[in-house]
């Protein structure tokens, strides 16, 4: 039987070399293994590399060798997560590593040789200038995780903002966040920048500005749908109907009832628009229920 997924984009067959390489603007390259992606910038003084994806280091080296013989001078971590920077040690020798100070703190805690601790850190903003190319680093605050920064190339109108708004996809399970409110603030701040193309860290292709705007609309729509679901689902009625004597299970049944109603409200508009809806929409509703119960009334 066919599974009714809703909107989908099929990952294209990778070339035999095992990766996709696309020039987004002069000397700015998008690299993808079909699921994860990053970018690197070639300048007259060397290469600026972002997020050496775990398990793809040798492929990334081949991709860079296609377009330059210049050495890597700077490596940027967008955040400390292993899946995105797990091959950093393959590129770290003689390279300046820059990241947010919260990323440095976490990597000092983990002591993972695969993820060398950055030598250069910053707070709210920083910038790199190499070979006439300016790269701005912006920390919008906690959202997906502590230390999760934006990498902005104003001259090229390109933005990299990882794990927050994958093009044509709902966010990952439970928004994959430490601060859902902060995550939305970060997205709104990103959309104040002048960019046309963005790199999300996932999917096989870069995104358009309009696609980031669409994902932000989903965040806000899921919040509204959850608020409405909480108005419609009465916690006392759910607990009275429960067959369980376990109060924690009763509370869980309430969350499930709210999530189901929230999912039902979102489904007509968003299942046909964004990938991952069936997998993750109920979890998004759970996250909003917790937020509305503990941080801000709906």
Secondary structure, 3 states (H helix, E strand, C coil): CCCCCCCCCCCCCCCCCCCEEEEEECCEEEEECCCEEEEEEEECCEEEEECCCCCCHHHHHHHHHHHCCCCEEEEECCCCCHHHHCCHHHCCCCCEEEEEHHHHHHHHHHCCCCCCCCCEEECCEEEEEECCEEEEEECCCCCCCCCCCEEEECCCCEEEECCCCCCCECCCHHHHCCCHHHHHHHHHHHCCCCCCEEECCECCCCEEHHHHHHHHHHHHHHHHHHHHHHHHCCHHHHHHHCCCCCHHHHHHHHHHHHHHHHHHHHHHHHCCCCECHHHHHHHHHHHHHHHHHHCCCC
